[in-house]
Amino acid sequence: MRIIAGAYRSRILKAPPGLATRPTSDRLRETLFNVLAPSIEGAAFLDLYAGSGAVGLEALSRGAASVTFVEREPAALKVLRANLAALGVRGGFEVHAGSVTAYLRSSTKTTPRPRPHAVVFLDPPYDAAQEYETVLGLLGATLAPILASGAVVVAEHRRKQRLEDSYGRLRRTRLLEQGDASLSFYAKDHGNT
């Protein structure tokens, strides 16, 4: 696993041992960031189920202003922090150790509120299918304020797993399939703002 482009290009990243964490492949990350390229520079990026941090670190490498990593597994957190240290990343990030739903629910209650995110990426364990419904539902409903105007929400999932076309105010705008994985892109519907 390596950083594809930007300031940390070609730097090698570690992955947590075992099969509990499934890092996004280099090829799929490259596809993801080719689509997201216009949205990354200066953006606040939210990496949910961050694992090794590969996706959020790619965003930092490509010019994101900040990345918030959310991960609860101790082994993944250890590798994520080791990857940040190995790359020499000193600022522009936060690591939240805990569940994604707890982080999302608390983010609307903290003062000051976190900067609205221009890009949200979520990649829960494939076997945790309910996480997609829960998190996309939260982002499309009560948590819509944590999304910046024009925000993009991207869910990585199994190709054979079909996500809904909409979750509250989130509407799918694009579906990319590559190998056994898919990327569903969502945008906030502004029709009823």
C-alpha positions as CSV (number, residue, x, y, z in Angstrom):
1,M,0.0,0.0,0.0
2,R,1.4,3.4,-0.9
3,I,0.4,7.0,-1.4
4,I,-0.6,7.5,-5.0
5,A,0.1,11.3,-5.6
6,G,0.9,14.6,-3.9
7,A,3.3,15.6,-1.2
8,Y,3.8,12.1,0.1
9,R,3.7,10.3,-3.3
10,S,5.1,6.8,-3.4
11,R,5.5,6.6,0.4
12,I,4.7,3.2,1.7
13,L,1.9,2.7,4.3
14,K,1.5,-0.1,6.8
15,A,-1.8,-2.0,7.1
16,P,-3.1,-3.6,10.3
17,P,-2.4,-7.4,10.5
18,G,-5.1,-10.0,10.0
19,L,-8.4,-9.8,8.1
20,A,-10.4,-7.5,10.4
21,T,-9.3,-4.4,8.4
22,R,-9.6,-4.4,4.6
23,P,-7.5,-1.5,3.2
24,T,-8.8,0.3,0.1
25,S,-6.6,-0.9,-2.7
26,D,-4.2,1.4,-4.4
27,R,-6.1,1.1,-7.7
28,L,-9.5,1.9,-6.1
29,R,-8.0,4.8,-4.2
30,E,-6.5,6.2,-7.4
31,T,-10.0,5.9,-9.1
32,L,-11.6,7.6,-6.1
33,F,-9.2,10.5,-6.1
34,N,-9.4,11.0,-9.8
35,V,-13.1,11.7,-9.3
36,L,-12.6,13.8,-6.2
37,A,-9.7,15.8,-7.5
38,P,-11.6,19.1,-7.9
39,S,-12.9,18.8,-4.3
40,I,-9.7,18.0,-2.4
41,E,-7.5,21.1,-2.4
42,G,-8.2,23.0,0.9
43,A,-11.1,20.7,1.9
44,A,-12.0,19.4,5.3
45,F,-12.0,15.6,4.7
46,L,-13.7,13.1,7.1
47,D,-12.4,9.5,6.9
48,L,-14.9,7.2,8.7
49,Y,-13.8,3.7,9.6
50,A,-10.3,5.0,8.8
51,G,-8.4,1.7,9.3
52,S,-4.7,2.4,8.4
53,G,-5.6,5.9,7.3
54,A,-4.7,5.3,3.7
55,V,-7.6,7.3,2.2
56,G,-7.3,10.3,4.6
57,L,-3.5,10.3,4.2
58,E,-4.0,10.4,0.4
59,A,-6.3,13.4,0.9
60,L,-3.7,15.2,3.0
61,S,-1.0,14.4,0.4
62,R,-3.2,15.9,-2.3
63,G,-3.8,19.2,-0.4
64,A,-6.8,18.7,1.9
65,A,-6.7,21.4,4.6
66,S,-7.6,18.9,7.3
67,V,-8.5,15.3,7.8
68,T,-10.5,13.8,10.7
69,F,-9.9,10.1,11.1
70,V,-12.5,8.0,13.0
71,E,-11.6,4.5,14.0
72,R,-12.3,2.3,17.0
73,E,-10.2,-0.8,16.5
74,P,-7.0,-0.6,18.6
75,A,-4.8,-2.4,16.1
76,A,-5.9,-0.1,13.3
77,L,-5.5,3.0,15.5
78,K,-1.9,1.9,16.2
79,V,-1.1,1.5,12.5
80,L,-2.9,4.8,11.6
81,R,-0.8,6.7,14.2
82,A,2.4,4.9,13.0
83,N,1.6,5.9,9.4
84,L,1.1,9.5,10.4
85,A,4.4,9.5,12.2
86,A,6.3,7.7,9.4
87,L,5.1,10.4,6.9
88,G,6.0,13.2,9.3
89,V,2.5,14.6,9.4
90,R,2.5,17.1,12.2
91,G,-0.7,19.0,11.8
92,G,-3.9,19.3,9.8
93,F,-5.5,16.1,11.3
94,E,-7.4,14.7,14.2
95,V,-7.8,11.1,15.3
96,H,-11.0,10.1,17.1
97,A,-10.8,6.7,18.8
98,G,-14.3,5.4,19.0
99,S,-17.3,4.4,17.0
100,V,-18.4,6.3,13.9
101,T,-22.0,6.8,15.1
102,A,-20.8,8.1,18.5
103,Y,-18.5,10.6,16.7
104,L,-21.2,11.7,14.3
105,R,-23.8,12.2,17.0
106,S,-21.4,14.1,19.3
107,S,-20.1,16.3,16.4
108,T,-23.5,18.1,16.3
109,K,-23.4,18.8,20.1
110,T,-19.8,20.1,20.5
111,T,-19.0,23.8,20.8
112,P,-17.6,25.1,18.6
113,R,-19.0,22.8,15.9
114,P,-16.4,21.1,13.7
115,R,-15.7,22.7,10.3
116,P,-18.3,21.4,7.8
117,H,-16.7,18.6,5.7
118,A,-16.4,18.9,2.0
119,V,-15.7,15.2,1.5
120,V,-16.8,12.3,3.7
121,F,-15.5,8.8,3.0
122,L,-16.9,5.7,4.7
123,D,-15.6,2.2,4.4
124,P,-17.1,0.1,7.1
125,P,-16.3,-3.6,7.3
126,Y,-18.2,-5.3,4.5
127,D,-19.8,-7.7,6.9
128,A,-21.3,-4.7,8.9
129,A,-23.9,-4.0,6.2
130,Q,-26.1,-2.1,8.8
131,E,-23.4,0.5,9.3
132,Y,-24.0,1.8,5.8
133,E,-27.7,2.3,6.5
134,T,-27.1,3.9,9.9
135,V,-24.3,6.3,8.9
136,L,-25.7,7.3,5.5
137,G,-29.1,7.8,7.2
138,L,-27.5,10.0,9.9
139,L,-25.6,12.1,7.3
140,G,-28.7,12.5,5.1
141,A,-30.9,13.5,8.0
142,T,-30.0,15.0,11.4
143,L,-26.3,15.4,10.7
144,A,-26.6,17.2,7.4
145,P,-25.1,20.4,9.0
146,I,-21.7,18.7,9.3
147,L,-21.6,18.6,5.5
148,A,-20.3,21.7,3.7
149,S,-22.3,23.1,0.9
150,G,-21.7,21.0,-2.2
151,A,-20.2,18.2,0.0
152,V,-19.5,14.7,-1.5
153,V,-20.2,11.6,0.6
154,V,-18.5,8.4,-0.8
155,A,-19.2,4.9,0.4
156,E,-17.0,2.0,-0.5
157,H,-18.9,-1.3,-0.5
158,R,-19.0,-4.8,-2.0
159,R,-20.0,-4.7,-5.7
160,K,-22.8,-7.2,-5.0
161,Q,-24.1,-5.1,-2.1
162,R,-26.6,-2.5,-3.3
163,L,-27.0,0.7,-1.4
164,E,-30.1,2.9,-1.6
165,D,-30.2,5.7,-4.2
166,S,-31.1,8.1,-1.4
167,Y,-30.7,8.4,2.4
168,G,-32.7,11.4,3.7
169,R,-31.3,14.4,1.8
170,L,-28.4,12.4,0.3
171,R,-28.9,11.4,-3.3
172,R,-26.6,9.1,-5.2
173,T,-25.0,10.9,-8.1
174,R,-22.6,8.2,-9.3
175,L,-21.7,4.5,-8.9
176,L,-18.3,3.2,-9.9
177,E,-17.5,-0.5,-9.9
178,Q,-14.0,-1.9,-9.9
179,G,-13.3,-5.6,-9.3
180,D,-15.3,-6.7,-6.3
181,A,-15.6,-3.2,-4.9
182,S,-18.0,-0.3,-5.7
183,L,-17.9,3.4,-4.8
184,S,-21.3,5.1,-4.3
185,F,-21.1,8.9,-4.5
186,Y,-23.8,11.0,-2.8
187,A,-24.5,14.7,-2.7
188,K,-26.9,16.6,-0.4
189,D,-30.2,17.5,-2.0
190,H,-30.7,21.2,-1.6
191,G,-34.3,21.2,-2.9
192,N,-35.8,21.8,0.5
193,T,-33.2,24.0,2.2
